[in-house]
């Protein structure tokens, strides 16, 4: 049995698989600054990363590997990966129907409450899947952990894991980090009473809990006080429950400046930049880069741009909105409907304002990371207006790569507003008129002010890059 000093538990892993034309499996490293930052730390120590096989190819790779342990140590610089072969029905119930269709909606406070949710017998069955999913992770962690190992559990998909581990392996030092916001008790109580308690008690099995923002940490503490009647110290951010004291920390994930700049220097980025420049000519650029998630508020962002063109006709023909959206969670009906709404709104704006020489909105709904990096470089304004967001790294990555001293128009409801608010133009994400006026202010801001703001934003954005962010949490476990 392999032993590990550090174990990482995340629904997604540092690698994913696809099937080639001839039926063979090929893998690629996981993308994103967070994954790469955690991976870089993990490869320097005795580490095991436990994840789920989320695709058919992933599950096939897991089923074919001895004990689901992927023998890729050479390619992964020595890090071991245990990819769980979760039964498809269990995965769908836990991952899609509970984590992404219920818990995500609660934490982002996104429900249309007169109509949803309704927790009937079907939900109870899906909750059993969620419990089974968490137990599968816990089993793999228990079997892979050396004495006194440290375990880093990631996000709302695995909220029950810490308590299961605490029961079975009290020697382990356990951290859990939530990448989403946390709902206040007034909203969190929407969940069935026992389910809400299980989630809170599950997380309190950890030694330390982490959040991106003081707002989310304090909301969790309030839930513990009001729902569990736990002894909570809001000033010290501790919870005493079940005879144990759990620390709650704030770790505001930052951008990976070196990784971003290295990626932005690739030829593919220069090619996309030339393509975009040819497309928009000499117009000013308002850029957004998001997934097509309901919380990202893309439709209201487009509506604010329409308000700008109506209220300030001087910008017609002189500004272009580049809106790049990455497809997300197409297995959730609400997401498919929202993507349709995004496409429809962009089409309406172009029909109202376009001329033979000018397209007001350039919207692309597909994956193209080099294009996103290129758009950060040439943006005059970066629009980040989520309804609610745990952090939002786009708000931090944009200023790091900006070559035009782009102005950040930022929702006050993003976790990133804690650090970036002073040098951004903060907006109410529901107010399209206010957002339109912020876009106008950004476009007309004097160059010197733009430069100073952008420099301060870039400095704040990289204060806690992924590698240091992860190390800080491991150190907090002792």
VEXMISE-606859 format. One record per atom (N, C-alpha, C, CB): residue in one letter; x, y, z. Coordinates in steps of 0.02 Angstrom, whole numbers, plus 50000, padded with zeros to 5 digits. Glycine has a CB too. Layout:
% residues N
aXYZ...
***
This chain:
% residues 478
x500424994050000x500005000050000x500445006250000x499525000050061x500325010749952x500725016849947x500555021550004x500605020249880x501055025150025x500955030150078x501075037050049x501435028750138x500765042150080x500855048950056x500845053750115x500315050750005x501265058750113x501255063950165x500695068950152x501925067550168x500585070550088x500055075350069x499575071850022x500365081750036x498935072350037x498435069649991x497975075349970x498025063950024x497825075749906x497375080749879x496755077249855x497715084749820x496175079649876x495545076849854x495155082249816x495125074149914x495025080949753x494675085749710x494275081849659x495165090649676x493665084249644x493275080549594x493635080449527x492575083849585x494005085749510x494425085749450x495145084349469x494365092449413x495495081149423x496195079349437x496675083449395x496305072149425x497325082049404x497835085649366x497915082949295x498495085049402x497565077449279x497575074849211x496855073049192x498045068549205x496725072849127x496095070449101x496245066449038x495585076249086x495785062149019x495895057548963x495405058748907x495855050448987x495605056848847x495175056748789x495345050548748x495245063248746x494885048748704x494985042848662x495205044848593x494345038548659x495745041948568x495985043448500x495555039848448x496725041448493x495685041448385x495305038548331x495355030948331x495535041248264x495945028348349x496045021048348x495825017748413x496765019448335x495505021648457x495235018748519x495715018848578x495035011948507x496325021148568x496805021448623x496645027448668x497525021948596x496915027348728x496825032848774x497435037448772x496705030248845x497305043848772x497845048748780x497635053648834x498005052448712x498125056348869x497965060848924x498315067448915x498145057648991x498045072348950x498365078948952x498325081549023x498025083948902x498795085949038x498795088849105x498185093349114x499435092949117x497955093749176x497415098449192x497635105549183x497155097249263x497185109849160x497355116749147x497175121249206x497015119249084x497335127649199x497135132549250x497685133649301x496515130349284x497715139949326x498225141649373x498165137949439x498205148949386x497545136749462x497455133249525x497725126149521x496715133149545x497515122449470x497745115549463x498495115249455x497405112149402x498775119549413x499495119449402x499875121349466x499695124149345x499595126149504x499915128049566x499925122549617x499575134149595x499365119049624x499335113449670x499775107749646x498615111049679x499775106549580x500185101249552x500925102549565x500055100449477x501135108749557x501845110349564x502075109049635x501985117549545x501645110449685x501825108849754x501825101349765x501335112249803x501315097949737x501245090749748x501835086849719x500605088349717x502115089149664x502665085449633x503315086149672x502765087749562x503345090849719x503955091849758x503965087749822x504035099149775x503395084649838x503345080949900x503055074049886x502905084749952x502985070049937x502675063449930x501925064549930x502895058649988x501615064549871x500925066649865x500515061649824x500875073449833x499875061449841x499395057449803x498785061849790x499195050949842x498585062349727x498005066349707x497435061449692x498165070949645x496885062049730x496295057849721x495765061949685x496025055049789x495515059349629x495025063049590x494515058049561x495365067049533x494015060649529x493505056449498x493605056249423x492795058949514x493445050649392x493425050249320x492775053349295x493495042949295x492815059249265x492205062849247x491965061449176x492325070249255x492395058749134x492205057249066x492235049649056x492665060849014x491955047449000x491995040248985x492725037948980x491625038648919x493135042248948x493845040448941x494195040249009x494205045348894x494025045049053x494305044949120x494125038449156x494055050949161x493485036649153x493265030649189x493585024349160x492495030049186x493685024349095x494015018549064x494735018149088x493995019048987x495075023849090x495775023949114x495805021549186x496085030949107x495325023849227x495335021849297x495205014349305x494805025749336x494745011749264x494585004649270x495145000149246x493955003149230x495555002749199x496104998649172x496734999049213x496255000849101x496795004249255x497405004949295x497365000449356x497505012449317x497904997549377x497914993349437x497694997349498x498614990249449x497164995149531x496884998549589x496725005849574x497374998149647x496555007249510x496395014049487x496965018949497x495785016549523x497575016449506x498155020749516x498495021749448x498665017749568x498505027949425x498775029449359x499535029449362x498515036149332x499855025349323x500585024849324x500875029849274x500805017649307x500865036149294x501115041449250x501655045349287x500535046149228x502015042149329x502465045849373x503005049649335x502795041049422x503225046949278x503745050549241x503465057049212x504035046049184x502885056549179x502595062449148x502345067549198x502025060349102x502155065249259x501885069749309x502405071549362x501275066549342x503035070749344x503585072749389x503535069249457x503575080249398x503325063049457x503325059249519x502675059249558x503845061649561x502205063449540x501575063549577x501135057649556x501195070249565x500815054649606x500365049049593x499645051449590x500455043549646x499255048449547x498545050349539x498115044149547x498425053749469x497635044549591x497135039249600x496475041849571x497065037149676x496295039449512x495675041649480x495125036649494x495775042649403x494605038849526x494075034349548x493595032749490x493685037449606x493435026549484x492945024349434x492265024149468x493135017249404x491945029949473x491285030549506x490745028049457x491145037949527x490285023849480x489735021749436x489385027749406x489235017249474x489205027349342x488945033149307x488315035949340x488785031349235x487875031549364x487255033949396x487415037849460x486785028049412x487885035249498x488085038649560x488405045349544x488565034249601x488845045449494x489175051649474x488675056849452x489675050349418x488185054849412x487675059549388x487275062349446x487205056049338x487065057949492x486675060249549x487065064949594x486435054449589x487695063149608x488095067149655x488355073549623x488675063049680x488675072749565x489035078349534x488565083149499x489545075649485x488115080449457x487685084749417x487055086949455x487485081149354x486715082149486x486065083649513x486065086349585x485645077549511x486595085149623x486635088049690x487145093749692x486825082549742x487775092149677x488295097249684x488175103249638x488975094249670x488095101949573x488045107449525x487345110149515x488315105149459x486835106149531x486145108449519x485795110649583x485735102949487x486095109349641x485785111349704x486265115349748x485525105249743x486815112249768x487275115649813x487565121949782x487845111049834x487745121549718x488005127549684x487485133149683x488225125849612x486855131349670x486325136349667x486205139449736x485675133249641x486245135449789x486145138149856x486705142949873x486105132449907x487335140849863x487895145049884x487925151549844x488545141249876x487695151449782x487685157549741x487035161349747x487815155849668x486565158649787x485915161749798x485565163249732x485995168349839x485515158049691x485295158949621x484605156049607x485795155749576x484265153449657x483625150149643x483065155149627x483425145949701x482635153249581x481995156549569x481515153549620x481735155649494x481525156349681x481225152849738x480465151749734x481365156649800x480065155649697x479355153749691x479265147149655x478975159249654x479765145049616x479705138949576x480185133449596x479805140649504x480785135149618x481285130249636x481665132749698x481785128949577x481925128049737x481925120749730x481325117549765x482565117749759x481235111149754x480735107149789x481065100449806x480075106149746x481125099049870x481525093249891x481065087349908x481965095049952x480945083249858x480525077349867x480925071049874x480045076749810x480585065349862x480915058949871x481475057849820x480405053349864x481405060749760x481935060149710x482575063249736x481725063449644x482515069049769x483115072249796x483435067849848x482945079049826x483045064449891x483345060149941x483765054649909x482805057049986x483535052049853x483925046949818x484585049849792x483515043849761x484535055949765x485135059149739x485615060749796x484955065549700x485345062449854x485775063849912x486155057549933x485365066449971x485855051749925x486205045549938x486795044749890x485725039449931x486705046949827x487255046849779x487825051449802x487015048849709x487625057449825x488135062249849x488525059249907x487805068849869x488175056049953x488515052850010x488975047249986x487995050050060x488745043249938x489155037749912x489775040549877x488755033349864x489695045949841x490255049249806x490785051449857x490005055349765x490555054649910x491025056949962x491355051049997x490665061350012x490975045750009x491265039850041x491795036549998x490715034950058x491685036549931x492185033649886x492845037549891x491925033649814x492815044049893x493415048149902x493745046649969x493245055549896x493335046450021x493615045250088x493965038550092x493065045650140x493675033450061x493975026850061x494665026950028x493525021750027x494705030249971x495345030749936x495855034549977x495255034049867x495635039850011x496105043750051x496345039750112x495765050250074x495885036250144x496075032250202x496585026950183x495455028950233x496465023550127x496915018150106x497585020750081x496585013950052x497615027050060x498235029750034x498645033950081x498095033649975x498375034950143x498695039750188x499175036350237x498165043450227x499765039250243x500235037150294x500005039950362x500955039550278x500305037650415x500145040350481x500275047850482x500565036850536x499795051450510x499855058750520x499915062650455x500465060250564x499675059850401x499695063350337x499235069450338x499485058650279x499375074050294x498955079950285x498525079050223x499375086450281x497895081050228x497415080050173x497105086750156x496865074850193x497115088650092x496815094850068x496215093150024x497335099250028x495615094450050x494995092850015x494725099149983x494465089750064x494515098549919x494325104449881x493585104549865x494725104749817x493245109749889x492605112149864x491975108349886x492625112049792x491415111049863x490755108949887x490555101949865x490235113849864x490885099349815x490735092449794x490925087449848x491105090849729x491385089249892x491665084449940x491585087050012x492405083249925x491015089950027x490915092950093x490875087850149x490285097150092x490685081750133x490605076650185x491255072950201x490085071550164x491755073650158x492375069750165x492735071050231x492835071350108x492815077250254x493205078250316x492935074350376x493225085550333x492275074350385x492005070850443x492105063250437x491255072450451x492025060550377x492135053350367x492865051650384x491975051350294x493325055750360x494035054550375x494165055150450x494475059450337x493865060150482x493985061150554x493765055050593x493615067450578x493205052050573x492945046250608x493395040150600x492245044550583x493655039350539x494045033350524x494795034150538x493945031350453x495045040250529x495765041350538x495885047850577x496125041750469x495785047650643x495875053750683x496585056450683x495665052450754x497065052450658x497755054850656x497875059850600x498235048950648x497435060050550x497555064350492x497435071650509x497095062250434x497815075950475x497705083250479x497345085250415x498395087250488x496745088250423x496295089050366x496125096450355x495665084950376x496185098550293x495955105250272x495415104450219x496555109650245x494935108950220x494425109150167x494385116350142x493725106650192x494385117250076x494335123950048x493715124450004x494975125650008x493335129850013x492735131249973x492895136649922x492135133450018x492825135049858x492975139849806x492375144149786x493235136249744x491785142249811x491185146149798x491075151249854x490565141549791x490595155649845x490365159549904x490035154749954x489865165149882x489855157450011x489445153650058x488815157650074x489845152050123x488245154250071x487615157650082x487505159150156x487035153350055x487195164850172x487025166250242x486495161350266x486785173550250x486425160650332x485955155650358x485235156650334x485965155750433x485045162850321x484365164150298x484215160650232x484245171650291x484735159750191x484665156450126x484865149050131x485085159950073x485385147650169x485625140850176x485095136250205x486255140650220x484655139050247x484125135150278x483615132650228x483785139150331x483675134750165x483245132150113x483335124650104x483385135750047x483935122150116x484075115050110x483675111150162x484825113650118x483505104850148x483195100750200x483615101050264x483115093550176x483285101250321x483625102350384x484195097550396x483135101750441x484075091150385x484595086150398x485165086850349x484305079150395x485005088450287x485535089250236x485985095250254x485225090150166x485675100750274x486075106550294x486535104950352x485625112350312x486275101250400x486685099350458x487255094650436x486255095950511x487105089950392x487625085250369x488185088950333x487315079950323x488005093950294x488525097750258x488975101450307x488195102550209x488665104950355x489065108750403x489485104050446x488605113050447x489175098750472x489545094050514x490085090450474x489065089050545x489945089050410x490445085950368x491065090250362x490165084550299x490975096650350x491555101150343x491905102150409x491335107750315x491525102150464x491835103150529x492235097150553x491305104750580x492255091850513x492735086450527x493445088450513x492555080350486x493535093950476x494215096450460x494525099950520x494185101250400x495185100850517x495535104850566x495505112250547x496265102650573x495485113550482x495475120450458x495055120850395x496195123050445x494635125950391x494225127250333x494455133750300x493475127550352x494435134050234x494675139950199x494145142650151x495295138350161x494155149350144x493715152950098x494115158550065x493095155850136x493865160850008x494205166249971x494105173050002x493975166349899x493555174050037x493375180750060x493135180550132x492825183750016x493265185850171x492985186250239x492235185750238x493205192650272x491915188250185x491185187950182x490935180750182x490925191450119x491275176450145x491055169450141x491225165750205x491375165950080x491795167150234x491985163950298x491495165850353x492705166050318x491315172250356x490855174450409x490155171550399x490825182050411x489945170750336x489285167750323x489285160450346x489115168150247x489825156750335x489875149950359x489835149750435x490525146650334x490195154150467x490195154350540x489495155650567x490675159650566x489135160050535x488445161550555x488005155450547x488155167350515x488105151550493x487715145450484x487845140550541x487885142150416x488485139850559x488655135350614x488325137550679x489415134950623x488315144050692x488025146650754x487265145750755x488205154050762x486935147150700x486205147350700x485885140550684x485965152350649x486235136350645x485945129950626x486175124350672x486115128250553x486825124250688x487085119050732x487105121150805x487775117150710x486985127550818x487055130250886x487765129050913x486545127050933x488245129450867x488945128550886x489205134850921x489385126950825x489735134050959x490055139750993x490535143050943x490445137351059x490335148750917x490705152150864x491025158550890x490235153750804x491655159550874x492005165750889x492125169250822x492695164450928x491715174350808x491755177850744x492405181650736x491165182450735x492665184250791x493285188250787x493885183750772x493405192150852x493935178150806x494505173650796x494365168750738x494655169750860x493745168450715x493525163850663x493675156550683x493865165450595x493355154550737x493405147650759x492705144950773x493855146950821x492635138350766x492005134950783x492175129250831x491655132250718x491855129250889x491925123650935x491295119450930x492035126151009x491395113150910x490825108750899x491045101550908x490515109850828x490645097650944x490805090650954x491455089550991x490845087250888x491635094251034x492245093551074x492885095451038x492305086551097x492825098350979x493415100450940x493355107750921x493505096050876x493915111050910x493925117950886x494205118050816x494355122550933x493815120750770x494005121050699x494155128250681x493435118250654x494725129250648x494925135950626x494625137350556x495695136650625x494425143450546x494165145550481x494615151150455x493415147950486x494945150050398x495425154850371x495185157950306x496095151650362x495485163550290x495355166950226x495995166850185x495105174350236x495965163850126x496545163350081x496305165650012x496835156050079x496445171849996x496205174849934x496655172949876x496165182549941x496445167849839x496845165349783x497005170849733x496475159649748x497645171249713x497855176249664x498035173249597x498435180149691x498225177449551x498425175249484x499145172949484x498325180949434x499295168449438x499975165849428x500305170149374x499965158249408x500645175449394x500925180249346x501415177049298x501265185949383x501875173049324x502385169949281x502055165149231x502905166149323x501595161049256x501255156349211x500855159849158x500815151849250x500505165249177x500115169149129x500555172149075x499725174649164x501095175249096x501525178649047x501865173549001x502055182849083x502035167749028x502335162548986x501825160148934x502575156649030x501205158948956x500685156848910x500535162148858x500055154948947x500545168448879x500385174048834x500925175248782x500265180348874x501515172448793x502065173448745x502055168148689x502735173148781x501585163448692x501545158148642x501335161048574x501055152748665x501565158148519x501375160548452x500625160548441x501705156148400x500265155848470x499535155648460x499205161948486x499235149548494x499465164848540x499175170948567x499305176848520x499465172448637x499905177248494x500055182648446x499615182048384x500805182448425x499485175948363x499055174848305x498345177248319x499045167448285x498085175448379x497405177648396x497375185248404x497165174348462x497905188148428x497915195448436x497875198948368x498545197748474x498245196448319x498205199348252x497505198548223x498725196048206x497205192748235x496535191448210x496035196248241x496335184148224x496075197248306x495615201748340x495715208948319x495685201148416x496335210948312x496485217848291x496205219148221x497235219148293x496285214348177x496005215148110x495245215548112x496225209348065x494955211848158x494225211448163x493915217948188x494025205748209x494225221048239x493915226848272x494195233448247x494015226348346x494725233348207x494995239548181x495265243948237x494475243348142x495125250448232x495395255148282x494885257048335x495635261448247x494365252848345x493875254248397x494155252648466x493225250148385x493875255948517x494045254248586x493725247548602x493795259748635x494015243948651x493795237148665x493565236248737x494355232348650x492945234048744x492685231648808x492695223948804x491955234448823x493055220848849x493175213548846x492865210148907x493925211948842x492575204348895x492385199948950x492575192848930x491635200448966x492815188948979x492985181848970x492675178049027x493765180748967x492205173649013x491845170049064x491645163149041x491225173949086x491455158949087x491075152949070x490335154949066x491185147249122x489945150949030x489235152449023x488855149949085x488935149248958x489075152349142x488755150649205x488245156049222x489275149949262x487715153949256x487185158749273x487455164449316x486615155249309x487925162949361x488175168049407x488595173349372x488575164749461x488845171949312x489305176649280x488955182749252x489685173149224x488285182349245x487895188349230x488035191149161x488025193649282x488155186849113x488335189049045x487775193049013x488525183149002x487155190749022x486595194248990x486545201349014x485935190449003x486575202549080x486535209449104x487145213549082x486485209449181x487715210149074x488295213749048x488165216248977x488915209349049x487865211948936x487675213948868x487155219448869x487415208048828x486665218848914x486155224048919x486455230748941x485605221948968x486965230548984x487295236749004x487655239848945x487795235449061x487955235748903x488275238348842x487765241548796x488655232648806x487175238448790x486645241448750x486425248248780x486035236748746x486385248548847x486225254948880x486755260248863x486175253948957x487385258148862x487935262748845x487825265748776x488615259248849x487685261448727x487595263748658x486985268148650x487555257948611x486465266948691x485875271148688x485975277848722x485275267548719x486295277648781x486375283848819x486945288148793x486495282148892x487445285048761x488035288648736x488145286848663x488665287048779x487735289548620x487795287748548x488465289448517x487245291048509x488855293548551x489515295248525x489975289148521x489835300648568x489805283848558x490215277848556x490035273048499x490155274248621x489485274348466x489285269948411x489805270248355x488575271848385x490045264548336x490565264248285x491265265248312x490435269248233x491315266948377x491975268448407x492185263448461x491975275348435x491735258848478x491885253948530x491615247148508x491595256148599x491965241948527x491735235148513x491755231148578x492175231748458x491235227148587x491215222748646x491405215748625x490505222848679x491995213448648x492215206548637x491975202448696x492995206148628x491515197948684x491235193748737x491395186448722x490465194748744x491855183648760x492075176848749x491825172548807x492855176448743x491425167548791x491105163348841x491285156148829x490345164348842x491505152848881x491685145748877x491075141548896x492295144148922x490885136648855x490315132448873x490405129248941x490205126948820x489865128848979x489905126249047x489275122349064x490025131849097x489355116449092x488815112549122x488215111849075x488595115649187x488355109649015x487815108548967x487325103148987x488095106848900x487505099149039x487045093949063x486535096649112x487445088449096x486565103149129x486075106349174x485615110649131x486435110649229x484955109349131x484485112849087x484525120449092x483795110649101x484595122949154x484615130249163x485205133449126x484645131949237x485745129749121x486335132349086x486225132649011x486955128149103x485905127548984x485765127548912x485305133348895x485445120848890x484795134548936x484335140048923x484685146748929x483735139748972x485145147248977x485495153648986x485955155148927x485905153449051x486295150048902x486715151048843x486315153548784x487075144548824x485705150848775x485265153348723x485085160648733x484625149148720x484985162648795x484825169648811x485415174248795x484615170348884x486025171948810x486625175848794x486665176948718x487265172248819x486585171748680x486625172248607x486075176848580x486555165248574x485485176248607x484925180348583x485035187748598x484275177948616x485285189348657x485395196348676x485935199548632x485595196948749x486475195948620x487005198648576x486735199848505x487605193748573x486335195348481x486035196148414x485595202248412x485635189848395x485205203348463x484755209148465x485155215748464x484315208948528x485715216048500x486115222048501x486405223448432x486685221548553x486655218248400x486925219148333x486395221148283x487265212748310x485805218448290x485255220348245x485055227648255x484655215848255x485105230148316x484905237048331x485435242148308x484765237848405x486065240448315x486575245648306x487085244348250x486945246348369x487135238348225x487675236848178x487615240948114x487675229448161x488185242348084x488225245548018x488655241047973x488525252948023x488665242447909x489105238447865x489835238547886x489045240847794x490045243847921x490745244447940x490885242448013x490975251547930x490355241048052x490465240248124x489985235048153x490355246948161x490285230248190x489895225248227x489975226848301x490125217948211x489435228948335x489495231048405x489725225548453x488835233648429x489465219448444x489625213948489x489935208248449x488995211448527x490515206048470x490815199948444x490775194748498x491565201148420x490315190048491x490205184948542x490425178148515x489465184748563x490825174648554x491035167948537x490915163448597x491795167648515x490555157948586x490415153148640x490785146748623x489655151948648x491425146648638x491845140748628x492485141548667x491995139648552x492865136148673x493495136248710x494055138848665x493665129148736x494395143948688x494975146548652x495395150648701x494765150848590x495815147248739x496215150548790x496695155648760x496605145348829x497055154148706x497495159348677x497115165748658x497845156548615x496505165048633x496105170948616x495945175048678x495455168848581x495795171648734x495655175148796x496265179248819x495445170348851x496845176148817x497455179648837x497585185648792x498055174948837x497485184748728x497585190348681x497105196048696x497505187948609x496485194348713x495995199548727x496165203348790x495295196548733x496465200048840x496695203648899x497225208748881x496975198648951x497665206948835x498215211448816x497955217848784x498685207848768x497435217448743x497225223148703x496585226548729x497115221048633x496335224348787x495725227348813x495845234448838x495445223048871x495355238748825x495335245348856x494925245248921x495035250548808x494435240848922x494005239848981x493895232448990x493315243648974x493955230049052x493805223149067x493175223049110x494405219549104x492655219749086x492025219449121x491955212749157x491425220549072x491895213049223x491815207149265x491235208649313x492475205249304x490645206349297x490045208549334x489625202749362x489605212749290x489935197749394x489545192149419x489025194149470x490005186849448x488485190349471x487985191249523x488275189549591x487365186849508x488685184249592x488995181949654x489545177149633x488475178449703x490145178049661x490715174049641x491175173049700x491085177249581x491425166749707x491885165449762x492505169849760x492085158249762x492805170449700x493385174749690x493315178449624x494035170749693x493425175049569x493455177449500x494165179349482x492975183349490x494525174549453x495215175649434x495285179849370x495565169149424x494765180149329x494805184449269x494955191649289x494145184049229x494635193849344x494745200749368x495475201949387x494295202249427x495825196549404x496525197249423x496995195949364x496695192449480x496805191449320x497245189849263x497265195549213x497005183549230x496695198849202x496665204249153x497175209849165x495985207149152x497195212749226x497675218149239x498405215849233x497565220849308x498545209549247x499235207049242x499475207249169x499285199849270x499045205549122x499245205049052x499105211349011x498895199349020x498735216049040x498525221949002x499115225948976x498095226449046x499075227748912x499585232148881x499295238948864x499865228848819x498655239948878x498335246348865x498075249548929x497755245448815x498325247248986x498075249849050x497325249449054x498315257049062x497055243449046x496335242549046x496045244349114x496155235349028x495435247049113x495075248749174x494615242849191x494655255349164x494615241049254x494205235449277x493535237949303x494585231449331x492995235849270x492315236949294x492105230549329x491815239049236x492015230849395x491975224749435x491345224849479x492595224049479x491015219149481x490445218249525x490665218349598x490075211649510x490295221849639x490445222049710x490305215249743x490045227449745x489955210749708x489785204249736x490295198849720x489115202049711x490835200549687x491385195749675x491855195749734x491765197449609x492105189949752x492595189649805x493195194049791x492825182549817x493385194749727x493955198849708x493865206149726x494075198249634x493245208349737x493125215349754x493445217249821x492385216849756x493545212249865x493875213649929x494555216849919x493935207249970x494935214249871x495625216449860x495675221649805x496065210549843x495235221349755x495305225449695x494815231249692x495215221249634x494365231549740x493825236549736x494055243749734x493385235649793x494575245249770x494795252249775x495035255049709x495345252949827x495325250849667x495595253249603x495175250949543x496295250749594x494585248149557x494105246349505x493545251349505x493845239149514x493105250749456x492465254249458x491955249049479x492285257549387x491755249249543x491305244349570x490585245849549x491355244049646x490215240449534x489525241249511x489075236249546x489475240349435x488435238149549x487905233549569x487755229149508x487255237549594x487855222649513x487785218449453x487085218049425x488015211549469x486585220149464x485895220049440x485705226549404x485425218849497x486105231749411x485935238349385x486305239549319x486125243949437x485945238749264x486265239349198x486415246649181x485825236249145x486025251249208x486165258349195x486805260449231x485565262849218x486865258549295x487485260049332x488085256949298x487425257549404x488015250749275x488565247449241x488735250949175x488395240049228x488235253249139x488355256949077x488745263349090x487695258549042x488565266749144x488925273049160x489635271549182x488545276849215x489735265849215x490415263949233x490835262449171x490415257849281x490525259249121x490875257949058x491065264549025x490445253649011x490615269349026x490765275948996x491335279349034x490135280348996x491305279049100x491845282049140x492505278749126x491675281549215x492495272149118x493115268449104x493395270549036x492985260949105x492975271248986x493195273048919x493465280148915x492625272248869x493245284448960x493455291548958x493955293349012x492845295948965x494175288449051x494635289749105x495315292149079x494735283449149x495605297349109x496255299849087x496795294449090x496465305749131x497265294849044x497775289649036x498185288549100x498235291348980x498375293949133x498795293249193x498425289549248x499025300049218x497785291149257x497395287649308x497315280349290x496705291049316x497205278949226x497155272049204x497795268149221x497015271649128x498355271249207x498985267849218x499095266349291x499555272149192x498975271249335x499085270249406x498615264949434x498995276849444x497995265149414x497515260149438x497725253149415x496805261749412x497895252549352x498075245949325x498685243149359x498195246449249x499175247249374x499785244949408x499625242349478x500305250549412x499195246049514x499005243749581x498595237349578x498615249349618x498155236949528x497755230849520x498205224849507x497255231749463x498695225649463x499135220149446x499545217849507x499615222149390x499745222649548x500125220849608x499685217049657x500405227149642x499075219349667x498615215949714x498425209049687x497995220149726x498375208449622x498125202249591x498595196349603x498035203349518x499235197649612x499725192149618x499985191349689x500305193249570x499625194449737x499865194249806x499905187149834x499415198449850x499455182749813x499455175849838x499335171149779x498905174949893x499855169949738x499785165649679x499635158449699x500415165849636x499375154349653x499145147549671x499635143449711x498965143849610x500255143649691x500765139449726x500825141549799x501455140149691x500875148049811x500945150549880x500285149649918x501155157849880x499725150549883x499055149549912x498995142549941x498505150749859x499215137449904x499165130549926x499655129149983x499285125749868x500255131649976x500755130450029x500525133650095x501435133450007x500225139350091x499995142850152x499485138550189x499695149650134x499045135250153x498545130950185x498865124750215x498005128950134x499345121850180x499685116050208x500065117850271x500155113050157x500385123650271x500755125750331x500285126750390x501145132250317x499665129050375x499185130350429x498985123950465x498565133850402x499095118150434x498935111750465x499495109350512x498805106550411x500055112650509x500615110750553x501035105150525x500355108750619
***
